[in-house]
Protein backbone atom coordinates (compact mmCIF):
# COMPACT_ATOMS: atom_id res chain seq x y z
CA UNK A 1 0.00 0.00 0.00
CA UNK A 2 1.28 3.45 -0.84
CA UNK A 3 1.93 6.15 1.71
CA UNK A 4 -1.07 8.23 2.68
CA UNK A 5 -0.59 11.96 2.98
CA UNK A 6 -2.74 14.51 4.73
CA UNK A 7 -3.30 18.23 5.07
CA UNK A 8 -6.01 20.58 6.25
CA UNK A 9 -7.90 23.06 4.14
CA UNK A 10 -10.00 25.96 5.34
CA UNK A 11 -13.72 25.97 4.72
CA UNK A 12 -16.77 27.84 6.02
CA UNK A 13 -17.45 24.89 8.35
CA UNK A 14 -13.91 24.82 9.76
CA UNK A 15 -10.68 23.15 8.73
CA UNK A 16 -11.26 19.97 6.75
CA UNK A 17 -8.82 17.09 6.96
CA UNK A 18 -7.89 15.66 3.56
CA UNK A 19 -6.06 12.34 3.23
CA UNK A 20 -4.99 10.36 0.22
CA UNK A 21 -2.09 9.31 -1.93
CA UNK A 22 -0.60 10.97 -5.00
CA UNK A 23 -3.30 9.43 -7.19
CA UNK A 24 -6.57 9.85 -5.29
CA UNK A 25 -8.44 11.18 -2.29
CA UNK A 26 -9.27 8.59 0.40
CA UNK A 27 -10.75 10.60 3.28
CA UNK A 28 -12.28 13.95 4.18
CA UNK A 29 -13.09 14.69 7.82
CA UNK A 30 -14.85 17.59 9.47
CA UNK A 31 -13.30 19.33 12.49
CA UNK A 32 -16.18 18.28 14.77
CA UNK A 33 -18.99 15.76 14.94
CA UNK A 34 -19.20 12.14 15.97
CA UNK A 35 -17.31 10.92 12.87
CA UNK A 36 -14.52 13.53 12.98
CA UNK A 37 -10.99 12.20 13.13
CA UNK A 38 -7.45 13.50 12.86
CA UNK A 39 -4.47 12.31 10.91
CA UNK A 40 -3.24 8.83 11.71
CA UNK A 41 0.31 8.43 13.01
CA UNK A 42 1.48 6.60 9.88
CA UNK A 43 0.32 9.37 7.51
CA UNK A 44 2.82 11.96 6.25
CA UNK A 45 2.01 15.66 6.03
CA UNK A 46 2.06 17.09 2.51
CA UNK A 47 -0.13 19.64 0.79
CA UNK A 48 1.13 18.75 -2.70
CA UNK A 49 -1.26 15.86 -3.47
CA UNK A 50 -4.30 17.98 -2.62
CA UNK A 51 -4.01 21.05 -4.85
CA UNK A 52 -6.90 20.02 -7.11
CA UNK A 53 -9.04 18.82 -4.18
CA UNK A 54 -8.55 22.16 -2.46
CA UNK A 55 -9.31 24.09 -5.65
CA UNK A 56 -12.57 22.18 -6.14
CA UNK A 57 -13.61 22.51 -2.49
CA UNK A 58 -12.94 26.27 -2.62
CA UNK A 59 -15.06 26.50 -5.79
CA UNK A 60 -17.84 24.44 -4.17
CA UNK A 61 -17.97 26.70 -1.12
CA UNK A 62 -17.81 29.79 -3.39
CA UNK A 63 -20.88 28.48 -5.21
CA UNK A 64 -19.17 27.99 -8.57
CA UNK A 65 -18.80 24.18 -8.54
CA UNK A 66 -21.72 21.79 -8.30
CA UNK A 67 -20.15 18.46 -9.22
CA UNK A 68 -16.76 17.25 -8.03
CA UNK A 69 -14.48 15.57 -10.54
CA UNK A 70 -11.73 13.95 -8.52
CA UNK A 71 -10.07 10.53 -8.45
CA UNK A 72 -11.32 8.75 -5.33
CA UNK A 73 -10.38 5.57 -3.51
CA UNK A 74 -13.27 3.88 -1.74
CA UNK A 75 -12.39 1.14 0.72
CA UNK A 76 -15.71 -0.21 1.83
CA UNK A 77 -17.78 -3.31 1.29
CA UNK A 78 -19.32 -3.83 -2.14
CA UNK A 79 -22.65 -2.55 -0.79
CA UNK A 80 -21.08 0.53 0.82
CA UNK A 81 -19.23 1.35 -2.40
CA UNK A 82 -22.50 1.10 -4.36
CA UNK A 83 -24.21 3.48 -1.91
CA UNK A 84 -21.29 5.92 -1.92
CA UNK A 85 -21.16 6.03 -5.73
CA UNK A 86 -24.93 6.59 -5.82
CA UNK A 87 -24.53 9.61 -3.53
CA UNK A 88 -22.59 11.36 -6.30
CA UNK A 89 -25.68 11.19 -8.53
CA UNK A 90 -27.94 13.16 -6.17
CA UNK A 91 -28.44 16.51 -7.93
CA UNK A 92 -26.90 19.59 -6.38
CA UNK A 93 -29.40 21.53 -4.30
CA UNK A 94 -31.74 18.57 -3.97
CA UNK A 95 -32.34 15.95 -1.31
CA UNK A 96 -33.43 12.34 -1.30
CA UNK A 97 -34.25 9.75 1.34
CA UNK A 98 -32.58 6.56 2.49
CA UNK A 99 -35.58 4.60 1.20
CA UNK A 100 -35.35 6.21 -2.24
CA UNK A 101 -31.66 5.29 -2.45
CA UNK A 102 -32.46 1.71 -1.39
CA UNK A 103 -35.05 1.49 -4.17
CA UNK A 104 -32.55 2.86 -6.70
CA UNK A 105 -30.13 0.12 -5.63
CA UNK A 106 -32.82 -2.50 -6.20
CA UNK A 107 -32.98 -3.30 -2.48
CA UNK A 108 -36.20 -1.54 -1.36
CA UNK A 109 -36.11 -2.98 2.17
CA UNK A 110 -32.53 -1.89 2.84
CA UNK A 111 -33.06 1.72 3.92
CA UNK A 112 -31.35 1.06 7.27
CA UNK A 113 -28.37 -0.53 5.50
CA UNK A 114 -28.24 2.47 3.17
CA UNK A 115 -28.30 4.72 6.23
CA UNK A 116 -25.44 2.80 7.83
CA UNK A 117 -23.39 3.00 4.63
CA UNK A 118 -24.21 6.69 4.31
CA UNK A 119 -23.01 7.22 7.87
CA UNK A 120 -19.67 5.60 7.03
CA UNK A 121 -19.06 7.68 3.92
CA UNK A 122 -15.31 8.46 3.97
CA UNK A 123 -15.69 11.47 1.64
CA UNK A 124 -18.54 13.70 2.82
CA UNK A 125 -19.20 16.79 0.68
CA UNK A 126 -17.36 15.13 -2.25
CA UNK A 127 -19.86 12.24 -2.10
CA UNK A 128 -22.78 14.34 -0.82
CA UNK A 129 -24.27 12.29 2.00
CA UNK A 130 -25.62 15.55 3.44
CA UNK A 131 -28.26 15.44 0.67
CA UNK A 132 -29.85 12.36 2.23
CA UNK A 133 -32.62 13.05 4.72
CA UNK A 134 -35.32 11.04 6.45
CA UNK A 135 -38.45 10.07 4.52
CA UNK A 136 -40.43 12.49 6.72
CA UNK A 137 -38.15 15.32 5.61
CA UNK A 138 -36.32 15.39 8.93
CA UNK A 139 -32.62 16.05 8.95
CA UNK A 140 -31.09 12.92 10.38
CA UNK A 141 -27.64 12.36 11.81
CA UNK A 142 -24.54 13.63 10.09
CA UNK A 143 -20.92 12.77 10.85
CA UNK A 144 -19.91 16.44 10.84
CA UNK A 145 -22.84 17.42 13.06
CA UNK A 146 -26.32 18.64 12.14
CA UNK A 147 -25.29 22.32 12.01
CA UNK A 148 -22.83 21.45 9.23
CA UNK A 149 -25.48 19.43 7.37
CA UNK A 150 -27.89 22.37 7.62
CA UNK A 151 -25.18 24.75 6.39
CA UNK A 152 -24.37 22.56 3.37
CA UNK A 153 -28.03 22.12 2.41
CA UNK A 154 -28.80 25.83 2.78
CA UNK A 155 -25.66 26.75 0.84
CA UNK A 156 -26.64 24.50 -2.07
CA UNK A 157 -30.28 25.61 -2.03
CA UNK A 158 -29.21 29.28 -2.15
CA UNK A 159 -26.68 28.75 -4.94
CA UNK A 160 -29.10 26.62 -6.96
CA UNK A 161 -31.87 29.13 -6.39
CA UNK A 162 -34.23 26.51 -5.05
CA UNK A 163 -36.31 27.22 -2.03
CA UNK A 164 -36.39 24.14 0.15
CA UNK A 165 -39.31 24.50 2.54
CA UNK A 166 -37.84 21.73 4.72
CA UNK A 167 -34.80 23.85 5.45
CA UNK A 168 -36.89 26.76 6.66
CA UNK A 169 -38.06 24.56 9.51
CA UNK A 170 -34.56 24.35 10.99
PECOR-V824743 format. One record per pair of residues at least 24 apart in sequence whose ideal C-beta (glycine too) atoms are under 10 Angstrom apart, sorted by sequence separation. I is the first residue (numbers start at 1). GAP is how many residues later the second one is. D is the distance in Angstrom with one decimal. If there is no record, write none. Layout:
{{I;GAP;D} {I;GAP;D}}
This chain:
{{19;24;6.2} {22;24;9.0} {25;24;8.4} {67;24;9.2} {82;24;9.6} {83;24;9.9} {111;24;7.8} {118;24;9.4} {119;24;6.5} {124;24;8.6} {128;24;7.8} {146;24;8.2} {24;25;8.9} {25;25;7.6} {28;25;8.3} {66;25;8.5} {67;25;6.8} {82;25;9.2} {115;25;7.4} {118;25;9.3} {124;25;9.2} {128;25;9.6} {130;25;9.7} {131;25;7.8} {17;26;9.8} {22;26;8.0} {23;26;8.3} {66;26;3.9} {79;26;8.2} {115;26;8.5} {130;26;8.5} {22;27;5.1} {25;27;9.1} {65;27;9.1} {66;27;7.8} {83;27;9.2} {87;27;9.9} {125;27;6.9} {137;27;9.5} {139;27;7.9} {21;28;6.7} {25;28;5.5} {79;28;8.4} {86;28;8.6} {124;28;8.6} {128;28;8.3} {137;28;8.6} {138;28;8.3} {139;28;8.6} {18;29;8.9} {20;29;6.0} {24;29;9.6} {28;29;8.5} {137;29;4.6} {8;30;9.6} {19;30;9.3} {20;30;7.2} {83;30;8.1} {87;30;9.2} {136;30;9.6} {137;30;9.7} {139;30;9.0} {8;31;8.9} {18;31;8.4} {19;31;8.9} {25;31;9.9} {79;31;8.2} {83;31;5.6} {86;31;9.4} {87;31;7.2} {101;31;6.6} {133;31;9.9} {138;31;8.9} {139;31;6.3} {6;32;8.7} {7;32;8.9} {18;32;4.9} {60;32;9.3} {82;32;9.4} {83;32;9.2} {86;32;9.6} {100;32;8.7} {134;32;10.0} {137;32;8.0} {138;32;9.3} {6;33;4.4} {20;33;7.6} {80;33;9.1} {83;33;8.9} {84;33;6.9} {95;33;9.6} {100;33;10.0} {133;33;7.1} {5;34;9.3} {6;34;8.1} {79;34;6.7} {80;34;9.7} {83;34;3.8} {84;34;8.3} {87;34;6.7} {94;34;9.7} {98;34;6.1} {133;34;9.9} {4;35;8.8} {18;35;5.7} {79;35;8.7} {82;35;8.1} {83;35;6.3} {88;35;9.4} {95;35;8.7} {96;35;6.4} {97;35;6.8} {98;35;8.4} {99;35;9.0} {100;35;8.0} {4;36;7.6} {7;36;9.9} {18;36;7.5} {80;36;8.4} {81;36;8.6} {84;36;8.6} {87;36;8.9} {92;36;7.9} {95;36;5.1} {96;36;6.0} {97;36;6.2} {98;36;7.3} {99;36;5.2} {6;37;4.7} {8;37;9.4} {16;37;9.4} {79;37;9.3} {80;37;4.4} {83;37;9.0} {84;37;5.7} {87;37;9.2} {90;37;9.3} {91;37;9.5} {94;37;6.6} {95;37;7.0} {96;37;7.6} {97;37;6.5} {98;37;7.2} {4;38;7.3} {5;38;6.4} {6;38;7.6} {7;38;6.5} {9;38;8.6} {16;38;9.2} {79;38;6.3} {80;38;9.1} {83;38;8.0} {84;38;7.8} {88;38;8.0} {89;38;9.9} {90;38;5.8} {93;38;8.6} {95;38;4.9} {97;38;4.4} {3;39;8.2} {4;39;4.8} {5;39;5.3} {6;39;6.2} {7;39;6.6} {8;39;9.0} {18;39;8.3} {84;39;7.4} {87;39;9.1} {88;39;5.4} {89;39;9.6} {90;39;9.0} {92;39;8.4} {95;39;9.9} {96;39;9.8} {97;39;8.7} {3;40;7.8} {4;40;7.5} {5;40;7.0} {6;40;7.7} {7;40;4.4} {77;40;8.0} {80;40;6.3} {87;40;4.3} {88;40;7.2} {90;40;9.5} {91;40;8.3} {97;40;8.6} {1;41;10.0} {3;41;5.7} {5;41;4.2} {6;41;9.3} {7;41;8.6} {9;41;7.0} {16;41;7.0} {76;41;7.2} {80;41;8.3} {86;41;8.9} {87;41;5.6} {90;41;4.5} {97;41;10.0} {4;42;9.9} {5;42;8.4} {7;42;8.1} {8;42;9.5} {80;42;9.2} {84;42;9.7} {85;42;7.7} {87;42;5.6} {90;42;7.3} {95;42;8.3} {98;42;8.0} {3;43;9.0} {5;43;7.6} {6;43;9.1} {7;43;5.4} {11;43;9.7} {25;43;9.3} {77;43;9.4} {84;43;5.1} {87;43;9.3} {97;43;9.4} {5;44;5.1} {6;44;8.5} {7;44;9.9} {9;44;7.6} {10;44;9.0} {28;44;9.9} {76;44;6.7} {83;44;9.1} {87;44;7.3} {95;44;9.2} {4;45;9.3} {5;45;7.7} {9;45;4.8} {16;45;9.9} {25;45;5.6} {76;45;8.7} {84;45;8.2} {87;45;7.2} {3;46;9.9} {7;46;9.2} {8;46;9.9} {9;46;9.8} {11;46;6.4} {24;46;7.5} {25;46;7.0} {26;46;7.7} {27;46;9.1} {76;46;7.5} {83;46;8.9} {86;46;9.8} {7;47;8.1} {10;47;9.2} {11;47;8.3} {24;47;4.0} {25;47;5.5} {26;47;4.8} {74;47;9.2} {75;47;7.2} {9;48;6.0} {10;48;8.6} {13;48;8.5} {23;48;6.0} {24;48;5.5} {25;48;7.1} {26;48;8.3} {27;48;9.4} {74;48;7.0} {9;49;7.9} {11;49;8.9} {12;49;5.5} {24;49;4.5} {26;49;7.1} {73;49;8.8} {74;49;7.7} {83;49;9.4} {11;50;5.7} {12;50;9.7} {20;50;9.2} {21;50;9.7} {23;50;7.8} {24;50;9.3} {72;50;8.8} {73;50;9.2} {10;51;9.2} {20;51;8.6} {72;51;6.1} {9;52;9.9} {20;52;8.4} {21;52;7.5} {20;53;6.9} {70;53;8.8} {74;53;8.3} {72;54;6.9} {68;55;8.9} {72;55;7.6} {70;56;6.5} {68;57;8.0} {68;58;5.0} {95;58;6.9} {68;59;8.3} {94;59;9.7} {68;60;8.7} {93;60;8.6} {67;61;9.7} {95;61;9.2} {93;62;9.2} {94;62;8.2} {95;62;9.2} {93;63;4.5} {94;63;8.9} {61;64;9.0} {92;64;5.7} {93;64;5.5} {60;65;7.0} {91;65;9.5} {92;65;9.7} {93;65;8.7} {60;66;8.8} {93;66;6.9} {94;66;8.0} {92;67;7.8} {93;67;3.0} {57;68;7.1} {60;68;9.8} {92;68;5.9} {93;68;7.9} {94;68;7.4} {4;69;9.6} {56;69;9.9} {57;69;8.2} {91;69;8.5} {93;69;4.9} {95;69;7.2} {53;70;10.0} {56;70;8.3} {92;70;9.4} {94;70;8.5} {2;71;9.9} {91;71;9.8} {93;71;7.9} {95;71;7.2} {95;72;9.0} {53;73;8.1} {35;84;7.3} {34;85;9.2} {35;85;8.1} {35;86;8.7} {35;87;9.4} {35;89;8.1} {61;90;10.0} {66;90;8.0} {33;91;9.3} {61;91;9.5} {60;92;9.4} {63;92;7.4} {28;93;9.1} {29;93;8.6} {63;93;8.8} {66;93;7.6} {28;94;7.3} {29;94;9.6} {30;94;7.0} {61;94;7.4} {65;94;9.6} {66;94;7.6} {27;95;5.0} {28;95;5.1} {29;95;8.2} {30;95;8.7} {60;95;8.7} {63;95;7.7} {64;95;8.5} {26;96;6.6} {27;96;6.8} {28;96;5.9} {60;96;9.1} {63;96;4.0} {25;97;9.1} {26;97;7.9} {27;97;9.7} {28;97;6.2} {62;97;9.1} {63;97;9.1} {25;98;6.5} {28;98;6.0} {61;98;9.8} {27;99;10.0} {28;99;9.0} {60;99;9.2} {25;101;6.8} {19;103;9.0} {20;103;9.6} {18;105;9.7} {35;106;9.2} {37;106;9.6} {34;107;7.7} {35;107;8.3} {36;107;7.2} {16;108;9.2} {18;108;9.7} {33;108;9.2} {34;108;8.8} {35;108;2.9} {36;108;6.9} {16;109;7.7} {33;109;6.8} {34;109;6.4} {35;109;7.0} {36;109;8.4} {33;110;5.2} {34;110;8.9} {35;110;9.1} {32;111;9.8} {33;111;4.1} {34;111;7.7} {13;112;8.8} {30;112;8.8} {32;112;6.9} {33;112;3.9} {36;112;10.0} {30;113;6.7} {31;113;8.1} {32;113;5.6} {33;113;8.7} {11;114;8.4} {29;114;8.2} {30;114;3.3} {31;114;9.4} {33;114;9.0} {29;115;8.2} {30;115;7.1} {32;115;8.8} {33;115;6.7} {28;116;9.5} {32;116;7.8} {33;116;9.2} {31;117;9.1} {30;118;5.9} {16;128;9.1} {14;130;8.8} {13;131;6.8} {13;132;8.8} {13;134;8.2} {14;134;8.3} {13;135;4.8} {12;136;9.5} {13;136;9.8} {11;137;9.6} {13;138;5.8} {12;139;7.0} {13;139;7.6} {11;140;9.9} {12;140;9.4} {13;142;9.4} {12;143;7.7}}
